Amino acid sequence: MIDTCAQLFHARRNMMLNQFSKADATSIQVIIGLLFL
């Protein structure tokens, strides 16, 4: 489960870096917030 979340996080982060948008940035912030809640 944790590995899957990590892979998803890295995939989303790579997408954000390749094609940055406020929506992706917000999604990343939400995911980080949930992980470190």
N, CA, C and O of each residue as an XYZ file, in Angstrom:
148
protein
N       0.841     -1.203      0.000
C       0.000      0.000      0.000
C       0.874      1.252      0.000
O       0.673      2.169     -0.796
N       1.844      1.269      0.905
C       2.734      2.427      0.979
C       3.535      2.561     -0.314
O       3.711      3.667     -0.827
N       4.026      1.423     -0.845
C       4.795      1.463     -2.085
C       3.940      2.021     -3.226
O       4.411      2.822     -4.034
N       2.678      1.588     -3.280
C       1.776      2.069     -4.327
C       1.576      3.574     -4.206
O       1.587      4.286     -5.210
N       1.394      4.058     -2.984
C       1.205      5.492     -2.758
C       2.461      6.245     -3.167
O       2.373      7.320     -3.761
N       3.621      5.696     -2.859
C       4.882      6.336     -3.217
C       5.027      6.419     -4.736
O       5.437      7.448     -5.275
N       4.688      5.330     -5.414
C       4.771      5.316     -6.875
C       3.798      6.337     -7.464
O       4.136      7.047     -8.410
N       2.599      6.406     -6.905
C       1.603      7.362     -7.375
C       2.100      8.785     -7.161
O       1.962      9.642     -8.034
N       2.683      9.029     -5.982
C       3.204     10.357     -5.667
C       4.288     10.744     -6.659
O       4.269     11.856     -7.187
N       5.235      9.848     -6.922
C       6.328     10.155     -7.838
C       5.800     10.354     -9.251
O       6.273     11.232     -9.974
N       4.831      9.551     -9.645
C       4.244      9.701    -10.978
C       3.574     11.058    -11.119
O       3.737     11.743    -12.129
N       2.812     11.441    -10.087
C       2.139     12.739    -10.116
C       3.153     13.873    -10.110
O       2.976     14.879    -10.797
N       4.221     13.705     -9.324
C       5.247     14.746     -9.232
C       5.940     14.906    -10.577
O       6.196     16.026    -11.021
N       6.246     13.772    -11.232
C       6.889     13.835    -12.545
C       5.979     14.517    -13.556
O       6.438     15.315    -14.373
N       4.688     14.200    -13.499
C       3.726     14.845    -14.390
C       3.714     16.344    -14.137
O       3.667     17.139    -15.077
N       3.757     16.732    -12.858
C       3.723     18.150    -12.509
C       4.966     18.850    -13.046
O       4.887     19.968    -13.555
N       6.110     18.188    -12.930
C       7.347     18.792    -13.399
C       7.349     18.899    -14.921
O       7.816     19.894    -15.475
N       6.823     17.867    -15.600
C       6.815     17.862    -17.060
C       5.796     18.847    -17.617
O       6.052     19.532    -18.607
N       4.648     18.906    -16.975
C       3.575     19.785    -17.472
C       2.917     20.444    -16.265
O       1.894     19.978    -15.765
N       3.522     21.532    -15.809
C       3.074     22.156    -14.570
C       1.726     22.856    -14.751
O       1.471     23.528    -15.751
N       0.886     22.670    -13.752
C      -0.383     23.382    -13.717
C      -0.814     23.534    -12.268
O      -0.416     22.740    -11.415
N      -1.618     24.541    -11.984
C      -2.047     24.781    -10.607
C      -2.862     23.606    -10.064
O      -2.795     23.295     -8.875
N      -3.627     22.959    -10.938
C      -4.447     21.831    -10.504
C      -3.555     20.694    -10.000
O      -3.810     20.132     -8.935
N      -2.510     20.355    -10.759
C      -1.601     19.288    -10.343
C      -0.885     19.691     -9.062
O      -0.724     18.872     -8.157
N      -0.455     20.947     -8.977
C       0.250     21.413     -7.781
C      -0.658     21.271     -6.558
O      -0.211     20.843     -5.494
N      -1.913     21.624     -6.713
C      -2.869     21.506     -5.603
C      -3.057     20.050     -5.212
O      -3.110     19.724     -4.026
N      -3.159     19.170     -6.212
C      -3.324     17.747     -5.927
C      -2.135     17.210     -5.130
O      -2.312     16.454     -4.174
N      -0.932     17.601     -5.525
C       0.274     17.162     -4.816
C       0.233     17.653     -3.377
O       0.538     16.898     -2.455
N      -0.140     18.909     -3.179
C      -0.202     19.465     -1.827
C      -1.224     18.717     -0.986
O      -0.991     18.469      0.197
N      -2.351     18.356     -1.582
C      -3.384     17.611     -0.859
C      -2.866     16.233     -0.475
O      -3.060     15.780      0.654
N      -2.203     15.563     -1.425
C      -1.659     14.221     -1.147
C      -0.632     14.300     -0.023
O      -0.657     13.488      0.901
N       0.269     15.276     -0.101
C       1.279     15.442      0.949
C       0.593     15.707      2.287
O       0.983     15.146      3.310
N      -0.421     16.555      2.278
C      -1.154     16.860      3.502
C      -1.783     15.618      4.111
O      -1.771     15.449      5.331
N      -2.336     14.741      3.267
C      -2.952     13.510      3.774
C      -1.899     12.553      4.316
O      -2.120     11.887      5.327
N      -0.747     12.485      3.638
C       0.302     11.560      4.074
C       0.864     11.965      5.430
O       1.192     11.116      6.258
N       0.971     13.286      5.648
C       1.605     13.778      6.883
C       0.585     14.362      7.842
O       0.923     15.187      8.691
N      -0.673     13.932      7.707
C      -1.738     14.456      8.550
C      -1.491     14.129     10.022
O      -2.293     14.497     10.880
